[in-house]
């Protein structure tokens, strides 16, 4: 009695104008198509991946909230332009308990990357955004935000 076809259940709820919330995991830059390959995951963490995972057509989603931490983290290898390899990175890691859930591996921590956030907003079609974990940074005298990358002396902001 507790097993039911999920797609039908979700369609029925949407037909009744009931609120359906889908929550994704991981970040946009881990997406196998749009992420920093080969440092990606096997399934899409994009908003469109929520449609696939839930068995909904893309028109079933009317609002997409992008949730960002006030700082960046990454487990393992891969590019991270704002990485803090100093006591500030260590402080953020300790205050926020930034360790891998299954492995316990310390996460790499860095400043907020607005370039990556802009890219994520663009390809997910966010209709709103939330920034979390600002309290982790409240003891720091100054916060930094990455607004562009430098390549061959030129700033890249996309």
N, C-alpha and C positions, 0 to 999 in steps of 0.2 A: 504493500500500500504506500510505501514511501519512495518508490521508484517511479519516475515519470519522465517523459520526453521533455527536455529542457527548452528546446526551441518553441514548442507549442505552449508551454507554460509562460514563457516570456512574451510571446505574441498575444496571448490572452490578456496578460497584465497590461501591455501597452494599449490594446484595444479598449480597455476600461479606463485609460488615462491614469493608471497607477504608476507610481514612481519606481523605476528600475535603475539601480546603480551598479555599474560595472567598475571594478577597480583593477587597473593594470599593475604589473610588477616590473621592476628594473627601469632603465632609462632609455631614451630614444637612441643614444649613440651606441647601444648594444644591439640595435636592430640588424638582422643579417643583410638587409638590402641597403639601408641608409646609414648604418653605423660605421665605426672605425674598424672595418674588416682588416685582419682576421680576429680582432679582439671583440667578437660579438657572441651572441647567444643563438640558440637554434630556432627560436620562435619569435615572432614579432611583438615587441612591447608597445608598438604604436597604437593610437586610438582605433585605427582600422583593424588591428589584431584583435581588439575586443569584440568587434562584429564577428570575426571568424571564430573566435573561441566560444562565443555565446550562441552562434548560429543565427544571428540577426543580420538583416540587410543593412547597408549603411544609412538608409533613411530612418531607421529605428532609433538612431542616436541624435538627439536634438541639442545637447549641451556637452561640451568637452572641457573639463577643468584640468589645466596643467598644474601639477604640484611640484614645486622646486624646493630643495633645501637652500638655506641662505649661504651655503658653501658647497663645494663639489667633493665627491668621493669616488673612489674607484678601487675595486679589489683586483689584484693581479696586474698583469702587463697591459700596455696600451697607452696611447697618447693622453696626456693631461697637462695642458699648457699652464694652468695656474697652480700646479702642485707645490705644496710647501714642505720642503725637506729640512725643516728647522723646528725650533721649539714651538712656534705658532701652530704648525701642523700637528705636532704631538699634543699640544694643549687642546685643540679642536677634537682630535681623536679620543682623548681621555674624557673630556667633558661630555661628549656626545655618545660615548661607548660605541665608536665606529669600528666594529670587528665583524668579520663574516659570520653570518648566522650559523652555517653548518660547519665551517672549517675553523672558525675562531681567528682567522687570519686578519691582521690589522689592515684596515682600509687606508688607502692613500687619501690625504685631505688637501684641499686647496681653496683658493678664493672663488667666489661666485663667477661663473663664466657666462656673461650676457650674450656672447656670440653663439655659444651652444644653446642657450635658452631661446634665442631668437630663431635658430634653425629648428629646434624642437617645436616651437610655436607654429612655425610655417608649415611643417609637414604633417603635424597632427591636427591643425585647424582649431586650436584652442579658442573657446569662446570666453574663457576667464582663466585667471591664474591665482595661485596661492603660494606664498613663500613661508616655509616652516623653519623651525629651529633657530630663529633669530636669537633666542635666549642663550644658545651655546656661545655666541660671539659677544655677549654683553660685557665681558671683562676686558676685551681688547680695546686699546686706546684708539685704533684706527682700523677701518675696514677698507678693503680694496675690491674693485669689481673690474673684471676683464671686459673691455669694450671693443677690442680688436687684436688681431695677431700680426706680428711683423714677419715678412718674408722678403728677403733680398732688399731690405730697407723700405719696403712699402707696407702700409697698413691694410690688412684684410679684415673686413668687418662683417663678413657673411659666412 
